[in-house]
Amino acid sequence: MPKAQYIQTNFTAGEVSPRLEGRVDFAKYVNAVKTMENMTVLPHGGAVRRGGSRHITTVKTASKKVRLVSFEFSVEQAYILEFGDLYIRFYKDKGQIQSGSPAAAVEVVSPYTEAQLFELSFTQSADTLYIVHKSHEPRILTRTSHTAWTLSTFQLIAGPFLPVNTTSTTIAPSGTTGNITLTASSTTGINGGAGFSTADVGRLVQIDHSDTFGHAKITGYTSSTLVDATVQDDRDFGATSADVDWALGHFYVDNWPTVVAFYENRLAFSGAPNNPQTLTFSQTDDYSNMLAGDEDNEAMVYTIATDQVNAIRWMNPGQVLVVGTAGGEFVVSASASNEALTPTNVRVVRQTTYGSYAISSLRISDVVLFLQRAQRKIREFVFQFTSDSYVAPDLSILSEHITESGVVEIDYQQEPNSVIWCVLTDGTLVGMTYQRDQDVVAWHKQILAGVSATDGTQAKVESVAVIPAPTGGADNVGRDELWVAVQRYVNGGVVRHIEVIEAGLEDPNSQEEAFFVDSGLSLNNPITITGATAADPVVITAASHGLLDTNSVDIRGVAGMTELNNRRFTVANKTTNTFELSGENGLAHTTYISGGTARLATTAISGLSHLEGESVIILGNGAVQPSKTVSSGAITLETAASIVHAGLPYTSKLITLNLEAGSADGTAQGKSKRITEVTVRLYRSLGIQVGPEGGPLDIIPFRDSSDLMNSPPALYTGDKYLAYPQGHDTGGNVEIQQTQPLPLTLIALILRLKTND
């Protein structure tokens, strides 16, 4: 029975498909795991527990889905938009934007129903968001301040137009300006011979009178040959005579563009249902003018010519414009690489033929990631110098089981760990840590807490969006904010929450800040200290502190008079701006220099009405406290604390693949083996269980004789050894779990084992 020592040095292949469990010859086998739930992979190689989700608010209507959309005006002014059924609401700085007295959510009315939300396409320019949907005329959402938002119809003043009429049918305007009527001599040539219809309301019409091009927008329908219209500004008709030189606009009711993007200072529309392969580009720097011409700055209309219908699903601008269609992926560019795109040099080349699903693609540096049309594969569209063309390898091939139910939305969190987030049709949130230069493509599952008590239905993530955290202040943690819309089951009913998934341990030096609860909230109200007298008793200066005599306060972070730090005191003789630390003789203390905070220590925690009737886990001042059930929106702690996190519990889990180690005679697969000792190499971790897959799991001890009994043990970095009681089996799978509201970062796993050859 040979003895061996085995180390798994990293987890950069993530959770791999069960179909690969026999591929011990595959190079990434040694970097992969069987299961990775509620953990993510670090680009460095380790596996880290995901942070908890912080509750922001409930959605407007609990019975209806919402979609989250990012709006980034600047790093300092980044917003999350809640698109709901016929409304939009707004979020910033991890809070809902409210206005008025009493304060109420800032909201604008929108035309988009719940069923249409995930069919919307967006692009942004400065403080304006362009929105398209096949059933609605394009809109623009404009921000003028945090509380001032306006949704309006995007007005195309000219174009794009279908080819000029070639029949004998004429159209005559009743006037040259203002509100007019348009009269056709027959229905021939108009909408395939059917004539005008109610669907033409909103459509542009162009009539050429002796090289004077007049443009009008149809505003009402009377008959198949008569409609009302309004002449566009600066687009007057030259005469009121009937003329055969007319053209109808590309866009009309239920044939509005479905995809929008900017490319080289042009606004581009595409994907209109009846012109699914046509791209229309505005004039340069004149987004409302799509009247095509031959001059370099004029608008363009281009239809992709292929051997099959290739409805455009997305556009992604970069050095070239990448266009994803139902049947393949195309590159739109100028004919020469050093030229700008113009009406006379458009070049469209099909590069790959995988086909795309109708959700937005992601650009990461010079790579475009898109969802293949069956909704299960994320592909990487990238230029390959060896073939002088683009290729699109499958990034999910090693973990195809993870996205099997189908992806409905994706977004990218660049900081801190470069993760692609995907929402699945079954409500699961999955991530892919993606750093190609380090050969890291690692999938993992995130199962948010919350289960129906009646049928066991799991909480469902329905939308995801990412914005940068604001710079400066307490939130400057060098990360992007990951926002989710979650359907949960609380107190016997369905609710929908807006939440932010936190970093978990933003301050690596303070386990009190560890946030590992779902749908959670925090008590963390620091009072700024500006002075402390070396007297008997010590007198603290803190403007408008609001404390009362006999209150307990915890003091942290004082510079100079460090004797006060990390201690609890009783408030006495308070005034508006000062209070005494009862019984604290400071005559021998060092001199106060600056800074520090005081926080009220309490057992009464309120504000949890969104979890009414649920059992919540609690971290108070870095220590795990007994779980409590929320009643009337509140809980009572067993021990008073001043930094408290309370929310739903979730389990983080990592299970290794079958061991391929320890055999002196060929493979170890299928052979009986026994693990005798496990070493887990940890980084700033606490409260972990280890054992064979499925249990029983042993708790790793972290407290030793040097730890104070009235405070939690410190976060641990280093190796922890565990005698492994499990007997012989053929797999040798090790399970590592974290169920407490504490951090876990697994750097490596070292096993001692014996294998029966």
N, C-alpha and C positions, 0 to 999 in steps of 0.2 A: 504494500500500500504506500506508494510514493507520497511524500509530503511536498507541498509547494506553497509559494507565496505569490499572490496575484494582485496587481494594482490596476484599477481603472482610473486613468489620469485625468480624463475629461469626459464631458457629456455632449460634445459639439455635434453629434448626429441626432440628438433628441430622441423622441419616441418613434420607433420604427414599426413598420407593418408586421403583423404576425406572419406574413408570407416570407419574411426575411429571417425568421428565427432559425432556419437551418443553414443560413449562409455564413458560417463561421470563417469561410475563406474570403469574405468581403472585407475590404480594408476598414470600413466604418463600423463594422460589428463591434469592435473593442471600444468605440466611443458612443455607442447607442444604449438605449434602455428600452425595456418592455412597456413601462408605464411612466408617464410624467404628467401629473395632475396638480394644478394650482402651484406650479413651479415654472420658472422660465430658465433659459440657458444664457449664461453670460458669454460674451464674445471671448473672454479669457479661457473659458472651458468649464467653469463651475456651474452648478445648478442652484438657483436661489428661489426661495419662497416668494410668490407674488404678494404684493401689498394688498391690504384690504380695500374694500370699496366704501368711499365716504358718501353718505346720503346728502344730497343737495336739496331736493324737493320732490314732491309728487307731480305727475303730469296733470294737465288740465282736466282730462277725461280718462278715468282709470280703465274704461272698457275699450279704449282705442289706442292703437299703436302710434308712436311718434318716430320721426327720423331726426337724428342729430347731424348738423352740418357745421363745419368750421368756417370762420370768417376772420381773416388775419389782416388787419389794416397795418399793424406794425407789431413788433415784439411786445410793446407796452399796451397795445390795444388789440388783443386777440379775443374773439368771442366764440361761444357755442350758440347755435341757433336751434331751437326746438320747433321743427315743422310738425304741426299736428293737423287734425281735421279742420280745415278752413281757418287756420291761424298760425302765427309765428310768435315765439317768445325768445328771450335773450338771456345769456349768462356770461358772467365775467368774474375773474378772481374767486372762483369756486363758490359763486353765489348767483342767485337769480336777480336780474336787474329789475328794480321796482321804482315806482314813482308815485307822487301824489300823497294825499293825506285823507284817509289812512292809506298807507303804502299798498300798492297793488302791482302785479306783474305788468311790465311794459309789453304790449301786445299789438300786433297789426293783423288786420283781416287779410286772408289770402284766398285764392280760388281753388286751392288744391285739396282734394278729399283724401281721406285716409288711404283709400285704394290706390291713389296716384303718387303717394309720397316717395316710394322707392323707384319710381319711373322718372323722377326729376333729374336733370343734368345741370351742372353749375360751372361757372368760371368767374373769376374776380379780377377787377381792375381798380386799384386804390380802394376807395370807400364804396364801391358799387359792385353788387353781386348780380350776375346775369343768370336767369333761370329759364329753362325751356321744358316743355312737355307737349306731346303731340296734340292734346286737346285744348291747349290754351295758347293764346298769343304770348310771345316772350315777355317776361317781366324783368324789371330791375329793382333790387332792394338797395336802398341808399341809406347810409348812416351819416348823420350830421353831428351827433353826440351820443354818449352812452345811452341816453333815454329817448333819443329822437331817431326813429327809423321810418322810412316811407317805401311802400311797395307800389309801383306804378307800371303801366304798360310801356314796353320798349317800342318807340315809334320809329319804324323804318320810313324814311322820307322818299326813298327811291330804290327799286329793285328788291330782291332779284326777280327777274321776269323769265317766263317761258319763251320759246321762240315766237317771233312776230307772226301774226295771222297770215295765212296763205290762201284763204278763201275769199269769196266776194262779199262776205258779211261786213257791214260797217258798224261803227259805234259813234254816236254823236253826243257830245256833252251839251247840257242846256245852258251852261255858262262857262266862263274862263277862270273864275275864282270862287272861293267860298263854297257854300252848300249847293249842290247841283243834282241833276239826274243824268244817268247814262242810258241811252236808248240804242238797242241793237236792232239791225234791220232783219235779222233772223237768228235762229239758235245755231245755225251751222258754224262749226269751228269753235263754239263756246262749250267747254266742258264735254267734249266728245259728242257734241250735237244736242246735248240736253238743255243747253242754255244756262242762264244764271240760276242760282239756287240760294237758299238760306245759308248754305255752307260758304258762300262767297263773302259774307259779311266779315269785314276786317281785311279783305284782300285788296291789293293794289292793282290798278289798271293804268297802263301807259298808252297814250294816243299821240301819234306823230302828225303834226300839221306843218308841212313844209319845213322840216328839220327843227321845229319847236316841239320838244318832248314835254307834254303835260302829264302829270301824275295825280291820280285821285285814289282815295281809300273808300271802298264800298262800306256804307254805314247802314243800309236797310234794303230789304228785298220787297219788290212789288210783283214782278212776274218774271218769266223766263227771259224776257227781252228788256226789262226795265228795272233799274236799281237806283237807290239814292247813294250819293257819294259826297265826299269833302275833298276839295283840291288841296294838295299838300303845299305847305309853305315854300315859296320860291319855286314852285313847279307849275306855274299857271299854264293853262291851255292857250295856244295861239289863236284859236278860232272855235266856233261852235258847230262848224260843218261836220257832216259824217265823213269818216275816213276808214279805209281798210287797213291802215298801218297801226295796229294796236296789239298789245300783248297783255296777258294776265300774269299776276304775280305767282311765284312758286308756292307761297304759303297762304293757307286759308283754314277754315274750321276743320278740325281733326286732321289737318295736314301741316301742322306747325312743326318746326325743327325739334328734334329730340336730343341732339348733341350740340354742345357749344364749347368753344375754346378760343384763345387768342394765339396768333402766330405772326411774328414779324410785324407787330403793330396793326394787325388786321383782326377784326372779329370774324370768326368762322362759324357758320351754321351747317348742320348736315342731319341726315337721318329722317327727313320728313317721310311719313308712311308711303305716299304716292311717288316720291322721288328718293328712294332709300339709298341710292348710290351717289347722290349729287352733293358736292361740297360747294358752298357759296362763301366767298370772302369779301369783306367790306373794302372800301377804299382805305388807303393807308392813313391812319390817324383820324378817320372819319367813319366811325362805327355804324352810324345810322344810314349810310349811303352804300347800297349794294348794286348800283347800276353798273353793269359790266361795260368795259371798254378796252381799248388797246394800249392806252398810255400806261407807263410803268406803275403809277400810283392808283390806277383805276381798279374797280372791283372785278372779281372773277367768278365765273360759274364753271364748275368742272364736274363731269360725271365719269365715275370709274367704269371703264369698259372691260368686262370680264365675261367668261363663258357661263356664269351662273349669277343668280341674284346675290349680291353682297351688301346687304343692308348695313349701314355704318352704325356701330355700337358705341364707339368712343374715339376721341382724338387726343393726342398727347404731344404738345409742342416741345421742341428742343432745338438742336442744330438742324434737324429735319422735323417735319410733322409726321408722327406715326399715327396711322389710322387703323383701328380694329374693326373688322366687319364680321358678319355671320359666317363667312366662308374663308377668311384669310386676313393677313396683316400686311399693310401697305406702307410705303414711305412716299411722302409728298415733299418735293424739294424743287429748287431751281435746277435747270439742266447743268449748270456749272456750280461747283461748290463755293466759289467766291462771289456768287451773285445773290441778290435778294430775289424773292419770288415775285414774278410779274405776270401779267396776262399772256405774255408771249414766250415764257420759258418754263411753264409748269411741266414737271416730270413726275409721274406716278408709277411706282414699280411695286408689284406684289413680291413680298419676301418670303413669307411662310403661309401655310394653308391650314392652320389648326382651327381657326374660327374663334370668335369671342362671344362671351355672354355680355348682356347689356348692363354692365356697371362700369364705373370709372376705373381707369387704369392708374398705376402709380409710377411716378418717375423717381428713381433713386440714382443720383449722379447721372451717368450716361446710359443707364439701364431702365427699361420700361417693364413693369410687371403687370400682367393681365390675367383675367380669369377665362379659361377656355369655355366654349359654349355649353358643355354639359355640366358646368358649375362645380367640377370637382378638382380641376387641375390649375395650379398657379404656374404660369409660364414666364420665363425671363427673356425678353426680347433684347438682344444685344448684338452689336456688330462684331463679326469674327474676321480678323485680318487675314487669316490663312485662306479663307474662301472668298474674301472681298464681298461679303454679303452678311445679312442678318440671320441669326438662328434664334430659336426659342425653346431651350431645354425645359423639361418639366421639373419644377422645384419640389413637387409633392410625390414624386415616384417612390421614394423610400418610405413614405408615410401616407400612402393613399387612403388608408382606413380612416384617418383623422377627418378628412374633408368629404367623406363618402356621402353624407346626407345632403351636401350641396352648399355652396357659399352664396350669400346674398349681399354682402357688403364687406369692403376692405378699407383699411387706412394704415398709415405708416407712422410709427413712433420712433423718431430718429435718436432721441436722447432719453435715457443714457445708454441703452443697449441695442439699438437698431432692431426693432421688432415689427414685422408685418402682422396686423391683427385682422382676423376674419370672423364674421358672424355667420353661423350656419343656419340652415332652415329649421333645425330642431332646437335652436336657441342656445347652442353651445358657443362659447367664445374660444377660439383657438389662436395660437400665435406661432410665428415662425421667426426665430432669431436669425438674422440675415446679415452676414458680413463676408462677402465673396473673397475679399483679399486675404481673409484668414481661414477660408474654406469652411465657414460655419453656416450651415443650413439646418436648423434644428427646430422641429415642430413640438408643440406642447399644448395640452388642454387646460382650460380654465373653467371650473365648475363653480359658478357663483352660488352662495348659500341661499336657502329658502325652498322649502318643500311643502306641497299641499298636504295637510293633515288627513284629508279624505281619500285621496287616490295616489299620493306619493309623487305627484308631478313636480319636476324640478323647476326652479327659477329659470327664466329664459332671457338671454340678452337679445334685444331686437334691433339695436343700432349702436354704432361706435363712431367716434370722431376724435381727432387729436388736434390740440393747439399748443403752442409753446407756453411754458410758464412765464409769468412776468419777471423781468430782471429787477434786481435790487430787493431789499427787504427780506422778510422771513421766507418768502416763496422762491427766492433765487437759489434753486437747488440743482441747476444744470440739467433739467429734464423737461420733456414734453408731458402735457397733461393728457391722460387717456380717459375720455368720458364715455359712459355707456347709458343706454336706456334699458331698463330691466323690468320684466314682468315677474312679479312675486306673488306669493300666497301668504297673506298676513291675517291672522285673527279670523280665519275661515272665508276670506274673500280675496278677489284678485285686485292687486294694486300695480301701478307702474311708477317706477322711481327713476329720477335722473341722478346718476352717481359718478364719482371720479375715483378711478383705481389709483391708489396712492403708491408711493415708492416703497412703503412698508417701514423702512428705517432711513429716513431722510438725513438725520443727524447721526452718523455712526458712533458718536461718542455719548449718546444719550438713549438708553433703552427705554426711558420714560416716554419717548416720542414714538416708540414702535407701534405701528398701526396695522394690525392683522385681524381685523373683524370686518364682516361684510354688512353693507347698509348701515354702517356705524356712524357715530357722532363722538365728539371729544369735548371734555371739559378741560379747557386750557386757557385761562384768562390771566395773563401776567399783568401785574401792577409794577410800573417802572419806578425803581428807587433812584432818587437823586442825591440822597445824603444819609449818613449814619453817624451819630455822635458817639465818641468813645467816653461814655458816661455810665452812670449807674442809676437807672437802667438805660440801655441803649435806646435812643430815639431815632426812628426812621422817618425820613422825609419822602413823601410820595404824593404828588398833587392829586387831589380829588379821589383818593383811594377807595372810598366807599365802605371800608371795613367797620365793624362794630366791636366794642369791647367784649372780651371773652372769645372772639373768633380765633381759630387756629390758622396760622399761616406758615407756608414753607418758603424758605428763602434760598435762592440759588444765584450764582454768577456774580457775586460782589467782588470787585477788584479792590485790594487793599485790606479791608477788614474781613479777611477770608474765614475768620472764626465763625462767622454767621452762616456760611454756605452749607447747604444740604442738611439743614436742621429745621425743626418745627418749633414755633413759639406761640405764646398766647398774647393777643392784642390787649393793651391797657391804655387808658387815658388818651383816647383818640381825639384828634381834632380833624378839621376838614382836610388838612394836608400833611399831618404827622400822626404817628402812633408810637407807643412804647412797646418794647419787647419785655413782657413781664418777667421779672427775676433775672434778666440777663445783665450782668455786671460787665460793662465794656471798658472799664478803666485801664485794664492791661491789654486790651485788644490793639492790634495795629491800626494805623490811620486809614480811614476810608478814602479811596481814590475816586472810583466812579462805578457806575453801572449797578447791575443786579436787579432781580425781580422778586416780588412777593406774590404768592398765590394762596387764595383761600382754600383750606382743606375742609372737605365736607363729605358727608355720607349721602346727601340728597342729590340725586341726578335726575333732571327733568328733560323735556324736549324730545322724548322718544315715542311720541304718539304714532309715528309711522311704523312702529314695530309692536303695537298694542297686542298684548296676549302672547307674545313670543318670548322664549327663553333666550337671554343674551349672555355672552361671555364678557368678562371685564378684565382690563388691565389698569391697575391703579398705582401710580408712581413706580411703574416698572415691574410690579408684582401681580401675578395672576390671583384674582379673587373669585370666590364662589359665584356660580351663575345665578342670575335672578330673572324673574318673569316680569315683564313690563305691565304695569297696572296704572291706568289713568295717565299714561305717558311718562311714568316715572319709575325709578328703582331706588332701593336703599342699600348702600354698600355695607359690607361687614366691617370694613376699616376705612376711616376717613382718608381721602386722597385729594391732591390738588391738580394732578394731571391724570385724566381718566379717559379711556377709550372703551366704548360699549357697543356691541353689535352682534350679528349672527355669526356662529362658529362655522368654520370650513376646515377641511382636511387637506394638507399638502402631502403628496405621495410620490415616491420614486421607487420603481421596482426594476432590478437589473435583468438583463437577458440571461439565458442559460450559460453557465460557466464553460469556457473552453480553456481549461488550465489543469495542470497537475497530472496529466497522463504521460507515462513513459513509453506508451505503446500506441502511437497514433492519436486519434481524436479522443477527447474526454466526453463527447456527446454520447448519451445513453448509458454511461457508466455510473455506478453508485459512487457518490462522493459525500464527504462530510466536512463542513466548515467548522473549524475549531475556534477561530478567533476573528473578530471583525474590528478593523480600525477605521474610524471615520475622521477625515481631515476637514476641520470646520473653520469657518471665518465668522466671527461675531455672531454666534448662535447660542441657543438655549432651549431646553425642553424638548428633547428628541427621543423617538422610539425606533428601535432597530430589531429586526428578526427575519424569519423566513417569510416568503410570500404568503399572505393570508393569515399570518400569526402563528403562535403567540409572539407579541412584540415586547421587548424589554425596554424600560425607561433608562436612558443614560443619566447617571448622576452628575450634577454640576456643582452642587454645594459641597464645600469642604470646611474644615474646622476653622479656617481663617476668616470665613464670611460672617458678618454680623447677622444675628438671628432675626433682627427686626427690619432687615432689608433684603431684597432679592439678590441672588448671586449675579455677578457681573457677566456680561456677554463673553463668550469663550472663543478664543482663537487658538487652534492647535489640534493635536490628535487626541481622540478619545478611544480607549480600548474596551472591548466588550467580549467576555467569554461567551461563546455561542453554544447554547444548549441543544440545538436541533440535531436530530439523528441523521442517518444517511438518506439521501434521495438522489435522483439522477439530474435534477435541474440546477440546484445550487443558486436559486434566485433569492436575492436579498431585498427586503422591503425597508424603506426608511420613511417615517411619518412624522408630521408635526400637526398636532391638533390644538395646541394651546395658542393664545394670541401673542406669539413670540417669533423671532426671526430664525431662519435656517438658511445657511449658505454652505453647500457641500462642495468642497474643493476636489477631493479624491476619495476613493474607497479602496481599502487594502484588506485582503482576505488571506488567512492561512487555512489550508485545506488538505485533505487526504482523498485520493481517488483510487478506487479499486480497479486495477487493470485486469 
